Amino acid sequence: MTTQVKRKVRHLHHFIGGEYVPSKSGKSFDAFNPATGEVHATVALGGKEEIEQAVSAAKDAFENGPWPQMSVSERADILRRIGDLILARREELAQAETLDTGKPITESLTGDIPRSAQNFHFFADYVQSLSEDVFTPTPNERHIVVREPLGVVGLITPWNLPLYLATWKIAPCLAMGNTCVLKPAEWTPYTAFLLADIVSQAGLPKGVLNIVHGLGADGAGEALTRHPDVRAISFTGETGTGRAIMAAASQTLKKVSFELGGKGATIIFADSDVDDAVNTAVRAAYRNQGQICLAGSRLFVEESIQKTVVEKIVEKVKAIRVGDPLQKTTEMGSLISKEHLDKVQSYLEIGNKEGKLLTGGERIKELGEGYFLSPSVFTDLPANSKLISEEIFGPVLPVVPFATEKEVLKTVNDSQYGLSASVFSKDVDRCFRMSKGIRSGLVWVNCWFARDLRTPFGGMKSSGVGREGGRYSLEFFSEAKTISYKYKL
Ligand code: NAD
């Protein structure tokens, strides 16, 4: 059983024009703790009306407020303060994130929350390093390229890394002088609610960040994507949702940036440091219960070492401590929801029919009503198995043997997704060939999840449209304008 204490059910409001406000309709929905199945909060249910209210507040803040007129360094000071306050409230935010998601508290404390603060600190510094291009084709002409804010921007985020991904968008969006409306995932509203208090305390002018809770399709999310005063949408979530948002946003010709689904490949060659590769492959497959777009969710192993690698993987997977997410020793918590558990279990059924389950794949009843699933490993699957091709977004790892570099490259690329891959080998030439050949936005060589926030982040094919990170984010959240001068000399 989990040791979580019963807490008071709180109410989470929207944040519009610098104030916490209830829904006009008075309607709300429940937020669950997935580790117990209990309701921990009721959340204001926003729709078209609340989006109208929030966009109007953001528009007013953009057109009449101080934010877009401030100097870059003044804006950066406020962003830095937001980052500092996130760190100062790290414990509280980590508890909230774990309560909403079921992820281990250690991950929230050492990953999600400090990285959310880092997003603000990073963009506060980075925006100040932007330079402008000036072209001088003749002595009496100057063409200056300036970057200007877009206006009101819509930000739509998923539940797997709630505060981390929201701040990944909010920080560069605000750094460029925009105002915005955030629609957090309906499963995980809590840290966005707390962020509203933090930005107020940091001195962010009213209406610059607005937060509307609610559903996606037919709800607040869709209303945001259709609103004519919203100039751009930055979205992270499922590929299918990306398609729907692109169709809706096309009506008002919004600029879009999409971070979508993935089916990351981990590729282990016989000439790699096998122990290191195995450790990393396990982390890549099961971190955050496998609910990471960048997860190494299909493992390719060179035939000659397949037996050894599989034995080592299974041993490590059996040792993963699944349990109460609030315990610091827990390594894997619960899945996000009953619906998601059902979806992951439907893949387990397919795996059991088609292949060989080596460990895990069971709902852990001893942990109570929470959505806990033991991490699983499958082998002997047919090449066209859905376990190998579809994004499961859970702790399920199919292992596939390969004979040659050429063969594995072809198989890895034969996917609708193209977000990330990891290659393990000590042969530098092979690593280079593989990293050039893999059709994905990110390739890690002998590592996984190594990130520098200045680099472009995003996917090819059905994994995304555009890139975020460093100047790629700042370019997305702005318009380039050319101002040309002619002088009389
Ligand atoms: P989702 O697409 O179901 O929901 C994401 C957000 O979109 C939520 O806020 C939801 O309310 C909203 N939404 C849903 N339908 C909408 C619509 N028609 N119009 C407007 N908004 C709508 O995704 P999810 O289940 O929350 O997250 C998991 C998915 O996110 C996985 O596919 C994962 O790979 C992906 N993801 C990608 C990245 C990346 O960087 N590429 C990062 C994290 C998660």
Residues whose N, C-alpha, C, O or C-beta is under 5 A from the ligand:
A	BS01	NAD	I156 T157 P158 W159 K183 P184 A185 E186 G214 L215 G216 A217 G221 E222 T225 T236 G237 E238 T239 T241 A244 E259 L260 G261 G262 C293 S463
